Amino acid sequence: MNLQSKVFILRQYERYCYQISLFITQDEQQSIKVAQSALLELATDPLFFEVSQHEQLVRVRKESMRSSLRWYSENLSKERLTKQPT
């Protein structure tokens, strides 16, 4: 499959990926970065482009949630480190 075909497929899931990441991160700018990260991860998975559309949607959902939760946990850790107990 050529690059143009892969980009076309990934663009179909761009908004869905962003919506999931926005719901979890509650931050528009960060959710853009998280969605990009998730889509890039999917782009490097050769099996993603071989499965059905339904399976692609499931994989997009899982990767979006995984990337968003990774960001959330990292952000939560940083927040805890900056708060000093009194």
Chimera marker file (.cmm) of the C-alpha trace (Angstrom):
<marker_set name="trace">
<marker id="1" x="0.000" y="0.000" z="0.000" r="1" g="1" b="0" radius="0.5"/>
<marker id="2" x="1.404" y="3.388" z="-0.933" r="1" g="1" b="0" radius="0.5"/>
<marker id="3" x="1.813" y="6.356" z="1.398" r="1" g="1" b="0" radius="0.5"/>
<marker id="4" x="-1.064" y="8.300" z="-0.135" r="1" g="1" b="0" radius="0.5"/>
<marker id="5" x="-3.484" y="5.440" z="0.543" r="1" g="1" b="0" radius="0.5"/>
<marker id="6" x="-2.292" y="5.159" z="4.138" r="1" g="1" b="0" radius="0.5"/>
<marker id="7" x="-2.752" y="8.899" z="4.704" r="1" g="1" b="0" radius="0.5"/>
<marker id="8" x="-6.263" y="8.692" z="3.244" r="1" g="1" b="0" radius="0.5"/>
<marker id="9" x="-7.198" y="5.901" z="5.653" r="1" g="1" b="0" radius="0.5"/>
<marker id="10" x="-5.689" y="7.631" z="8.682" r="1" g="1" b="0" radius="0.5"/>
<marker id="11" x="-7.479" y="10.896" z="7.885" r="1" g="1" b="0" radius="0.5"/>
<marker id="12" x="-10.800" y="9.079" z="8.155" r="1" g="1" b="0" radius="0.5"/>
<marker id="13" x="-10.052" y="8.496" z="11.839" r="1" g="1" b="0" radius="0.5"/>
<marker id="14" x="-8.420" y="11.829" z="12.663" r="1" g="1" b="0" radius="0.5"/>
<marker id="15" x="-11.497" y="13.501" z="14.168" r="1" g="1" b="0" radius="0.5"/>
<marker id="16" x="-12.514" y="10.404" z="16.135" r="1" g="1" b="0" radius="0.5"/>
<marker id="17" x="-9.021" y="10.100" z="17.578" r="1" g="1" b="0" radius="0.5"/>
<marker id="18" x="-9.033" y="13.782" z="18.539" r="1" g="1" b="0" radius="0.5"/>
<marker id="19" x="-12.449" y="13.492" z="20.219" r="1" g="1" b="0" radius="0.5"/>
<marker id="20" x="-11.269" y="10.639" z="22.401" r="1" g="1" b="0" radius="0.5"/>
<marker id="21" x="-8.073" y="12.402" z="23.373" r="1" g="1" b="0" radius="0.5"/>
<marker id="22" x="-9.917" y="15.648" z="24.128" r="1" g="1" b="0" radius="0.5"/>
<marker id="23" x="-12.366" y="13.815" z="26.368" r="1" g="1" b="0" radius="0.5"/>
<marker id="24" x="-9.510" y="12.306" z="28.385" r="1" g="1" b="0" radius="0.5"/>
<marker id="25" x="-7.012" y="15.175" z="28.435" r="1" g="1" b="0" radius="0.5"/>
<marker id="26" x="-9.551" y="18.025" z="28.685" r="1" g="1" b="0" radius="0.5"/>
<marker id="27" x="-6.959" y="20.198" z="26.926" r="1" g="1" b="0" radius="0.5"/>
<marker id="28" x="-7.340" y="21.153" z="23.262" r="1" g="1" b="0" radius="0.5"/>
<marker id="29" x="-3.663" y="21.730" z="22.504" r="1" g="1" b="0" radius="0.5"/>
<marker id="30" x="-2.519" y="18.576" z="24.252" r="1" g="1" b="0" radius="0.5"/>
<marker id="31" x="-5.249" y="16.497" z="22.646" r="1" g="1" b="0" radius="0.5"/>
<marker id="32" x="-3.945" y="17.522" z="19.208" r="1" g="1" b="0" radius="0.5"/>
<marker id="33" x="-0.494" y="16.257" z="20.164" r="1" g="1" b="0" radius="0.5"/>
<marker id="34" x="-1.889" y="13.092" z="21.704" r="1" g="1" b="0" radius="0.5"/>
<marker id="35" x="-4.024" y="12.375" z="18.633" r="1" g="1" b="0" radius="0.5"/>
<marker id="36" x="-1.016" y="12.909" z="16.370" r="1" g="1" b="0" radius="0.5"/>
<marker id="37" x="0.993" y="10.520" z="18.490" r="1" g="1" b="0" radius="0.5"/>
<marker id="38" x="-1.739" y="7.876" z="18.339" r="1" g="1" b="0" radius="0.5"/>
<marker id="39" x="-2.148" y="8.207" z="14.577" r="1" g="1" b="0" radius="0.5"/>
<marker id="40" x="1.607" y="8.022" z="14.066" r="1" g="1" b="0" radius="0.5"/>
<marker id="41" x="1.698" y="4.847" z="16.118" r="1" g="1" b="0" radius="0.5"/>
<marker id="42" x="-1.047" y="3.368" z="13.953" r="1" g="1" b="0" radius="0.5"/>
<marker id="43" x="0.717" y="4.494" z="10.784" r="1" g="1" b="0" radius="0.5"/>
<marker id="44" x="3.750" y="2.419" z="11.704" r="1" g="1" b="0" radius="0.5"/>
<marker id="45" x="1.649" y="-0.695" z="12.307" r="1" g="1" b="0" radius="0.5"/>
<marker id="46" x="1.542" y="-2.588" z="8.998" r="1" g="1" b="0" radius="0.5"/>
<marker id="47" x="-1.355" y="-4.769" z="10.167" r="1" g="1" b="0" radius="0.5"/>
<marker id="48" x="-3.561" y="-1.722" z="10.731" r="1" g="1" b="0" radius="0.5"/>
<marker id="49" x="-3.973" y="-1.258" z="6.986" r="1" g="1" b="0" radius="0.5"/>
<marker id="50" x="-4.801" y="-4.910" z="6.366" r="1" g="1" b="0" radius="0.5"/>
<marker id="51" x="-7.779" y="-5.304" z="8.722" r="1" g="1" b="0" radius="0.5"/>
<marker id="52" x="-11.429" y="-4.382" z="8.178" r="1" g="1" b="0" radius="0.5"/>
<marker id="53" x="-12.754" y="-0.875" z="8.789" r="1" g="1" b="0" radius="0.5"/>
<marker id="54" x="-14.477" y="-2.055" z="11.937" r="1" g="1" b="0" radius="0.5"/>
<marker id="55" x="-11.208" y="-3.473" z="13.279" r="1" g="1" b="0" radius="0.5"/>
<marker id="56" x="-9.404" y="-0.258" z="12.290" r="1" g="1" b="0" radius="0.5"/>
<marker id="57" x="-11.945" y="1.728" z="14.304" r="1" g="1" b="0" radius="0.5"/>
<marker id="58" x="-11.392" y="-0.521" z="17.307" r="1" g="1" b="0" radius="0.5"/>
<marker id="59" x="-7.613" y="-0.096" z="16.989" r="1" g="1" b="0" radius="0.5"/>
<marker id="60" x="-7.950" y="3.674" z="16.663" r="1" g="1" b="0" radius="0.5"/>
<marker id="61" x="-10.079" y="3.772" z="19.804" r="1" g="1" b="0" radius="0.5"/>
<marker id="62" x="-7.604" y="1.642" z="21.764" r="1" g="1" b="0" radius="0.5"/>
<marker id="63" x="-4.538" y="3.569" z="20.625" r="1" g="1" b="0" radius="0.5"/>
<marker id="64" x="-6.238" y="6.925" z="21.249" r="1" g="1" b="0" radius="0.5"/>
<marker id="65" x="-7.133" y="5.865" z="24.750" r="1" g="1" b="0" radius="0.5"/>
<marker id="66" x="-3.668" y="4.419" z="25.369" r="1" g="1" b="0" radius="0.5"/>
<marker id="67" x="-1.925" y="7.601" z="24.198" r="1" g="1" b="0" radius="0.5"/>
<marker id="68" x="-4.317" y="9.826" z="26.118" r="1" g="1" b="0" radius="0.5"/>
<marker id="69" x="-3.977" y="7.862" z="29.324" r="1" g="1" b="0" radius="0.5"/>
<marker id="70" x="-0.193" y="7.864" z="28.948" r="1" g="1" b="0" radius="0.5"/>
<marker id="71" x="-0.274" y="11.665" z="28.652" r="1" g="1" b="0" radius="0.5"/>
<marker id="72" x="-2.698" y="11.898" z="31.585" r="1" g="1" b="0" radius="0.5"/>
<marker id="73" x="-0.552" y="9.755" z="33.863" r="1" g="1" b="0" radius="0.5"/>
<marker id="74" x="2.617" y="11.660" z="32.929" r="1" g="1" b="0" radius="0.5"/>
<marker id="75" x="0.858" y="14.961" z="33.508" r="1" g="1" b="0" radius="0.5"/>
<marker id="76" x="-0.546" y="13.764" z="36.822" r="1" g="1" b="0" radius="0.5"/>
<marker id="77" x="2.928" y="12.660" z="37.934" r="1" g="1" b="0" radius="0.5"/>
<marker id="78" x="4.394" y="16.058" z="37.072" r="1" g="1" b="0" radius="0.5"/>
<marker id="79" x="1.563" y="17.767" z="38.924" r="1" g="1" b="0" radius="0.5"/>
<marker id="80" x="2.184" y="15.686" z="42.034" r="1" g="1" b="0" radius="0.5"/>
<marker id="81" x="5.909" y="16.453" z="41.939" r="1" g="1" b="0" radius="0.5"/>
<marker id="82" x="5.307" y="20.192" z="41.766" r="1" g="1" b="0" radius="0.5"/>
<marker id="83" x="2.931" y="20.161" z="44.730" r="1" g="1" b="0" radius="0.5"/>
<marker id="84" x="4.910" y="20.085" z="47.930" r="1" g="1" b="0" radius="0.5"/>
<marker id="85" x="3.187" y="18.877" z="51.083" r="1" g="1" b="0" radius="0.5"/>
<marker id="86" x="2.737" y="21.562" z="53.716" r="1" g="1" b="0" radius="0.5"/>
<link id1="1" id2="2" r="1" g="1" b="0" radius="0.2"/>
<link id1="2" id2="3" r="1" g="1" b="0" radius="0.2"/>
<link id1="3" id2="4" r="1" g="1" b="0" radius="0.2"/>
<link id1="4" id2="5" r="1" g="1" b="0" radius="0.2"/>
<link id1="5" id2="6" r="1" g="1" b="0" radius="0.2"/>
<link id1="6" id2="7" r="1" g="1" b="0" radius="0.2"/>
<link id1="7" id2="8" r="1" g="1" b="0" radius="0.2"/>
<link id1="8" id2="9" r="1" g="1" b="0" radius="0.2"/>
<link id1="9" id2="10" r="1" g="1" b="0" radius="0.2"/>
<link id1="10" id2="11" r="1" g="1" b="0" radius="0.2"/>
<link id1="11" id2="12" r="1" g="1" b="0" radius="0.2"/>
<link id1="12" id2="13" r="1" g="1" b="0" radius="0.2"/>
<link id1="13" id2="14" r="1" g="1" b="0" radius="0.2"/>
<link id1="14" id2="15" r="1" g="1" b="0" radius="0.2"/>
<link id1="15" id2="16" r="1" g="1" b="0" radius="0.2"/>
<link id1="16" id2="17" r="1" g="1" b="0" radius="0.2"/>
<link id1="17" id2="18" r="1" g="1" b="0" radius="0.2"/>
<link id1="18" id2="19" r="1" g="1" b="0" radius="0.2"/>
<link id1="19" id2="20" r="1" g="1" b="0" radius="0.2"/>
<link id1="20" id2="21" r="1" g="1" b="0" radius="0.2"/>
<link id1="21" id2="22" r="1" g="1" b="0" radius="0.2"/>
<link id1="22" id2="23" r="1" g="1" b="0" radius="0.2"/>
<link id1="23" id2="24" r="1" g="1" b="0" radius="0.2"/>
<link id1="24" id2="25" r="1" g="1" b="0" radius="0.2"/>
<link id1="25" id2="26" r="1" g="1" b="0" radius="0.2"/>
<link id1="26" id2="27" r="1" g="1" b="0" radius="0.2"/>
<link id1="27" id2="28" r="1" g="1" b="0" radius="0.2"/>
<link id1="28" id2="29" r="1" g="1" b="0" radius="0.2"/>
<link id1="29" id2="30" r="1" g="1" b="0" radius="0.2"/>
<link id1="30" id2="31" r="1" g="1" b="0" radius="0.2"/>
<link id1="31" id2="32" r="1" g="1" b="0" radius="0.2"/>
<link id1="32" id2="33" r="1" g="1" b="0" radius="0.2"/>
<link id1="33" id2="34" r="1" g="1" b="0" radius="0.2"/>
<link id1="34" id2="35" r="1" g="1" b="0" radius="0.2"/>
<link id1="35" id2="36" r="1" g="1" b="0" radius="0.2"/>
<link id1="36" id2="37" r="1" g="1" b="0" radius="0.2"/>
<link id1="37" id2="38" r="1" g="1" b="0" radius="0.2"/>
<link id1="38" id2="39" r="1" g="1" b="0" radius="0.2"/>
<link id1="39" id2="40" r="1" g="1" b="0" radius="0.2"/>
<link id1="40" id2="41" r="1" g="1" b="0" radius="0.2"/>
<link id1="41" id2="42" r="1" g="1" b="0" radius="0.2"/>
<link id1="42" id2="43" r="1" g="1" b="0" radius="0.2"/>
<link id1="43" id2="44" r="1" g="1" b="0" radius="0.2"/>
<link id1="44" id2="45" r="1" g="1" b="0" radius="0.2"/>
<link id1="45" id2="46" r="1" g="1" b="0" radius="0.2"/>
<link id1="46" id2="47" r="1" g="1" b="0" radius="0.2"/>
<link id1="47" id2="48" r="1" g="1" b="0" radius="0.2"/>
<link id1="48" id2="49" r="1" g="1" b="0" radius="0.2"/>
<link id1="49" id2="50" r="1" g="1" b="0" radius="0.2"/>
<link id1="50" id2="51" r="1" g="1" b="0" radius="0.2"/>
<link id1="51" id2="52" r="1" g="1" b="0" radius="0.2"/>
<link id1="52" id2="53" r="1" g="1" b="0" radius="0.2"/>
<link id1="53" id2="54" r="1" g="1" b="0" radius="0.2"/>
<link id1="54" id2="55" r="1" g="1" b="0" radius="0.2"/>
<link id1="55" id2="56" r="1" g="1" b="0" radius="0.2"/>
<link id1="56" id2="57" r="1" g="1" b="0" radius="0.2"/>
<link id1="57" id2="58" r="1" g="1" b="0" radius="0.2"/>
<link id1="58" id2="59" r="1" g="1" b="0" radius="0.2"/>
<link id1="59" id2="60" r="1" g="1" b="0" radius="0.2"/>
<link id1="60" id2="61" r="1" g="1" b="0" radius="0.2"/>
<link id1="61" id2="62" r="1" g="1" b="0" radius="0.2"/>
<link id1="62" id2="63" r="1" g="1" b="0" radius="0.2"/>
<link id1="63" id2="64" r="1" g="1" b="0" radius="0.2"/>
<link id1="64" id2="65" r="1" g="1" b="0" radius="0.2"/>
<link id1="65" id2="66" r="1" g="1" b="0" radius="0.2"/>
<link id1="66" id2="67" r="1" g="1" b="0" radius="0.2"/>
<link id1="67" id2="68" r="1" g="1" b="0" radius="0.2"/>
<link id1="68" id2="69" r="1" g="1" b="0" radius="0.2"/>
<link id1="69" id2="70" r="1" g="1" b="0" radius="0.2"/>
<link id1="70" id2="71" r="1" g="1" b="0" radius="0.2"/>
<link id1="71" id2="72" r="1" g="1" b="0" radius="0.2"/>
<link id1="72" id2="73" r="1" g="1" b="0" radius="0.2"/>
<link id1="73" id2="74" r="1" g="1" b="0" radius="0.2"/>
<link id1="74" id2="75" r="1" g="1" b="0" radius="0.2"/>
<link id1="75" id2="76" r="1" g="1" b="0" radius="0.2"/>
<link id1="76" id2="77" r="1" g="1" b="0" radius="0.2"/>
<link id1="77" id2="78" r="1" g="1" b="0" radius="0.2"/>
<link id1="78" id2="79" r="1" g="1" b="0" radius="0.2"/>
<link id1="79" id2="80" r="1" g="1" b="0" radius="0.2"/>
<link id1="80" id2="81" r="1" g="1" b="0" radius="0.2"/>
<link id1="81" id2="82" r="1" g="1" b="0" radius="0.2"/>
<link id1="82" id2="83" r="1" g="1" b="0" radius="0.2"/>
<link id1="83" id2="84" r="1" g="1" b="0" radius="0.2"/>
<link id1="84" id2="85" r="1" g="1" b="0" radius="0.2"/>
<link id1="85" id2="86" r="1" g="1" b="0" radius="0.2"/>
</marker_set>
